[in-house]
Amino acid sequence: QVQLVESGGKLVQAGGSLRLSCAASGRTFSDYAMGWFRQAPGKGRDIVAAITKSGDTTSYADSVKGRFTISRDNTKNTVYLQMNSLKPGDTAVYYCAARSRFTYDYWGRGTQVTVSS
C-alpha cells in the first residue's frame, strides 16, 4: 500500500502561481511513477502531468504545457506540481496518484485549487 497526501491548494488570482506537494508513505516511493490529475466541477478526472520513477522523463497535458512543471524528490518521498500563469480554467481538485506498472493504483484525497479572474 502507498498512502498519498496532497497539500498546497488554495485560492489564487489569475496569473498567479502555486506549488502543490504530494507526500508518499508506505512502500518504496521510487518504485512508482507518479501523476497529477485534476477534476473540475461536473467534469471527469483528467491527467495533468506525469513523471517516471527516476524523474528523468515528464509529460504534460496540452492545456498546461509551458505553465506547469512536475518534479519529484525521491529522498523526501514527495512529488510536486509547480503551477504558473494560472487561469480560471485551472480551477479543480488536484489529485496525485502512484503507478506501479500500467495503472494508477493509489490515489490521494485531493487538494482544491481555485483561480479567480
C-alpha positions as CSV (number, residue, x, y, z in Angstrom):
1,Q,0.0,0.0,0.0
2,V,1.0,3.6,-0.7
3,Q,-0.5,6.5,1.1
4,L,-0.6,9.8,-0.6
5,V,-1.4,13.2,0.9
6,E,-1.7,16.3,-1.2
7,S,-1.2,19.9,0.0
8,G,-0.7,23.4,-1.2
9,G,-4.1,24.1,-2.9
10,K,-5.7,27.4,-2.2
11,L,-7.5,30.4,-3.7
12,V,-5.2,32.4,-6.1
13,Q,-5.8,35.2,-8.6
14,A,-5.4,34.6,-12.3
15,G,-1.8,34.9,-13.4
16,G,-0.5,33.7,-10.0
17,S,1.5,30.7,-9.0
18,L,1.1,27.7,-6.7
19,R,3.2,24.7,-5.8
20,L,1.3,21.5,-4.9
21,S,3.0,18.8,-2.9
22,C,2.2,15.1,-2.6
23,A,3.8,13.2,0.3
24,A,4.0,9.5,0.0
25,S,4.4,6.8,2.6
26,G,4.2,3.1,2.8
27,R,6.1,1.3,0.1
28,T,9.3,2.5,-1.7
29,F,8.4,5.7,-3.4
30,S,11.0,5.3,-6.2
31,D,9.2,2.1,-7.3
32,Y,6.3,4.2,-8.6
33,A,5.8,6.6,-11.5
34,M,3.7,9.5,-10.4
35,G,0.9,11.6,-11.9
36,W,-1.1,14.7,-11.1
37,F,-4.7,14.7,-12.1
38,R,-7.5,17.2,-11.8
39,Q,-11.2,17.2,-11.7
40,A,-13.3,20.3,-12.3
41,P,-16.9,20.6,-11.1
42,G,-19.2,18.5,-13.2
43,K,-16.3,17.0,-15.3
44,G,-14.2,13.9,-15.3
45,R,-10.8,13.4,-13.8
46,D,-8.1,14.2,-16.3
47,I,-4.3,13.7,-16.2
48,V,-2.3,16.9,-15.9
49,A,1.3,15.7,-15.7
50,A,3.3,12.5,-15.1
51,I,6.8,11.7,-14.1
52,T,8.8,8.5,-14.3
53,K,10.2,6.6,-11.3
54,S,13.6,8.3,-11.5
55,G,12.2,11.7,-12.6
56,D,14.1,11.7,-15.9
57,T,11.1,11.9,-18.1
58,T,7.9,14.0,-17.7
59,S,4.8,14.6,-19.8
60,Y,2.0,17.1,-19.7
61,A,-1.5,17.7,-20.9
62,D,-1.5,20.2,-23.8
63,S,-3.6,22.6,-21.7
64,V,-0.8,23.1,-19.1
65,K,2.4,22.7,-21.2
66,G,4.7,25.6,-20.6
67,R,2.9,26.6,-17.4
68,F,3.1,23.6,-15.1
69,T,6.1,21.6,-14.0
70,I,6.1,18.2,-12.3
71,S,9.1,17.1,-10.3
72,R,9.9,14.6,-7.6
73,D,12.4,14.2,-4.7
74,N,12.8,10.5,-4.0
75,T,14.8,11.3,-0.9
76,K,11.8,13.1,0.5
77,N,9.2,10.8,-1.0
78,T,7.4,13.8,-2.5
79,V,6.2,14.8,-5.9
80,Y,5.5,18.4,-6.8
81,L,3.5,20.3,-9.3
82,Q,4.6,23.9,-9.9
83,M,1.8,25.8,-11.5
84,N,2.5,29.2,-13.1
85,S,0.3,31.6,-15.1
86,L,-2.8,30.2,-13.5
87,K,-6.1,30.6,-15.3
88,P,-9.7,30.3,-14.0
89,G,-9.9,27.2,-16.2
90,D,-7.3,25.6,-13.9
91,T,-9.8,25.6,-11.0
92,A,-10.3,22.0,-9.9
93,V,-9.5,19.4,-7.2
94,Y,-6.0,18.2,-7.9
95,Y,-5.0,14.6,-7.1
96,C,-1.7,12.8,-7.1
97,A,-1.5,9.1,-8.0
98,A,1.1,6.4,-8.0
99,R,1.5,3.9,-10.8
100,S,3.5,0.7,-10.4
101,R,3.1,-0.7,-13.9
102,F,0.1,0.1,-16.2
103,T,-2.5,1.7,-14.0
104,Y,-2.6,4.3,-11.3
105,D,-3.3,2.1,-8.3
106,Y,-3.0,4.6,-5.4
107,W,-4.7,8.0,-5.0
108,G,-4.6,10.9,-2.6
109,R,-7.8,12.6,-1.4
110,G,-7.1,15.8,-3.4
111,T,-6.4,19.5,-2.8
112,Q,-8.6,22.3,-4.0
113,V,-7.2,24.9,-6.3
114,T,-9.4,27.9,-7.1
115,V,-8.3,30.6,-9.6
116,S,-10.3,33.8,-9.5
117,S,-10.5,36.1,-12.5
